[in-house]
Amino acid sequence: MADFQTLRAEPDADGVLTITLDRPDALNALSQQLVAELSKALRLARQPDVKGVVITGAGEKAFAAGADISEFAGMEPLDAHRFAARGQAVFNSIEGLPKPVVAAVNGFALGGGCELAMACHLRVASEAAQFGQPEVQLGLIAGFGGTQRLPRLVGHGVAAEMLLTGARISAQRAYEVGLVNRVVPAEELQATARELVLTIASKAPVAVAMTLQALRAADLPLPQGLQQEAALFAQCAATEDFAEGVMAFLNRETPDFQGR
């Protein structure tokens, strides 16, 4: 297990890897060190015995309250470009994982924290969670994917309002606009996120991976997206899990998927 200073990466006996951003005194702000350690922690998710990932924040106040603004002093344009590119690359690697990644949003998810949650495949929020992209208040724009993922999740109008005003929205409002999948009491948050990972992990692993890949093609023009879907459908049909799933269905049995 890698040695981390700004987060914890803890796999459990059921194959769920929980990554906890662990800078509660700084509201789990995304320092450059934390982003680098998150990249390393995500490598653990690719181990065969890991079925899925939950990403959450330490403490009761914040999932991640944005970037570490103390690191912005004296930042030049070239530094800013590199900073944004590094963050985007790490968040892209989350979105690109072939296993389910669920954000358990336990408090403030602002700026980079909101962008981190959006990079996950699904989001579960506690009732006290708040979401926002306040970068315009610093003279910046969202730089870790917020201008691209937010409109894809909530539509152009809602995304434009959030990005241009910097205003926060509640967990309930986030649910209403499609930013989060579920809102639960704080004491149920971790269990709900973990259960969601295990529910997905009980399905055919190749089909889950292919579904995630197909979803990433959803922003292509429809003809290209449909071509991608058909190709991935055919790949699934070549797997042993496909044969197992069909026979189990016909025999009214529970399938025993092996991921091949």
GIZI-V212085 format. One line per field, one symbol per residue. phi: phi as a letter, one per 40 degrees, with the letter a starting at -180 (. if undefined). psi: psi as a letter, one per 30 degrees, with the letter a starting at -180 (. if undefined). burial: I if it has 16 or more other ideal C-beta (glycine too) atoms within 10 Angstrom, else O. A space follows every 10 residues. Layout:
# GIZI-V212085
phi=???
psi=???
burial=???
This chain:
# GIZI-V212085
phi=.ccbbbabbb cbccgccbbb cbbccbffdc ccccccccdc cccccccdcc cabbbabcgb cacachcccc ccdgccdccc cccccccccc ccccccccbc bbcbccacbb fdcccccccc cabbbccccb babcdccbgb bdbbhccbcc cccbgccccc cccccgccbc cccccccgcb cabbddcbcc cccccccccc ccccdccccc cccccccccc dddccccccc ccdccccccc cccccccccc cfbccbcbga
psi=kljkfglkjj klfggkjkjj kihefghhki leeeeeeeee efefffkefk flkkkakkaf ekdkgaljff ffkgkleeee eeeeeeeeee eeeeefkglk kkkjjgbkik bfeeeeeffl elkkklfflk kligeffggl lkfggefeee ffefleeeee eeeffgklll eeeeeefgel ekklkeffee eeeeeeeeee ffljeeeeee eeeeefgfgl keeeeeeeee eeeeeefgle eeeeeeeeee ghlkkikfg.
burial=OOOIOIIOIO IOOOIIIIII IIIOOIIIII IOOIIOIIIO IIOIIOOOOI IIIIIIIIIO OIIIIIIIOO OOOOOOOOOO OOIIOOIIOI IOIIIOIOII IIIIIIIIII IIIIIIIIII IIIIIIOIII IIIIIOOOOO OIIIIIIOII IOIIOOOIIO OIIOOIOIIO IOOIIOIOII IIIIOOOOII OIIIOIIOOI IOOIIIIIII IIIIOOOOOO OOOOOOOIIO OIOOOIOOIO IIOIIOOOOO OOOOIOIOOO
